[in-house]
Amino acid sequence: MNLISSFLNSKAVKFPWLYIAILSNFSITIFKTSFDMTPYEMKHLMFLLSFLVMLVDGTVSPSEIEFNKTFYEKEKQQNAPDFHLVSNELNRQVNLNGSAIYAEYFNQLKDLSLPETEKVQLLEIALRAAESDRKVTESEKELLLQLKTELDISQTAFSRTTGTHFQKNATRSKSFSDFVESLDLPELDVRE
């Protein structure tokens, strides 16, 4: 039984996107395919990726928090919790579970078998999150390359989306497991 199935059966909060899912009356399981994913569920995946990008370089700037807050507030459904509650819970879960959060999120994405257009949407939001503090760090670039490789995004789509941030045919410098293990994730406290 995988972590998501275990969570859904036990109702124990282990990973942040599932925590938000319950609070937002939204449920996505490993058995969903992109063909029955709602636009809200796609936006949910995009927000979670944006949040993970914000943390990946070990520092969080006010502009990164504002970018994520704006995205969340624009896309949240009625009765969803406030951004500061969601952000603090996500960060708490990242601090409790460490880099396993990234591994589980990427595994969930791979299992969805997304079409190229949705993969590119995820890449676009990840890049916008990385650019939100006006610099794309090496760890953010590595995350984008990991996303390209793990989701099998074509080189053409990747180059078109990321523009001048990468040399032609850039490849990841670490295996996914090495990348995940190397993360130094910050603590975050988002106030109202």
C-alpha positions, 0 to 999 in steps of 0.5 A: 500500500502506498503512502497516499492510499495509506493516508486515505484509509487512515485519515492520518495527515502525513503529507501537506497536499492531502491535508489541504485536500481534506480542508478544501473538500477536494480529493485526489488519489493515485488512481485518478488520471488527468482525463478526469482531473478537474481544473481545480485539482490541476490548480491544486497540483500547481499551487503545491508545486509552487510552494515546494519551489519556494522552499527548495533553495533554503530561503524564502523571500517576501516576494515568494510568499506573496506570489504563492499567496496571490496564486492560492487566493485566486484559485481557492474554493469557497470555505477553503482555509486562509493562506497563512494557515495552509502555508504554515501547515505545509511548512510544518509537514515539510519540516516533519517529513523533510525531502520525502515530501518532494519524492511523494509529490513527484511520484504522484505527478508521474502516476497521473500520466499527464498530457504534455500540455498539463506538464508544461503548465506545471513547469510554467508555474514552477518557473514563475515561482522560481522567478518571483524573487527575481533570481533563479537559484541553482537548486531551483534550476535543478528542481526544474530539470528534475521536473523535466526528467521525471515527467518526461517533458520534451526538450522542445517544450522545456526550452520554449518554457524556460527560455534563457535560464538554461543552456541548450539540452541542459540535463539534471546534475543529480539523480532524483534521489540524490537531489531530494536527499540534498535539500536543505529546507527552511522553516517558515512562519506566514503571518496574517 
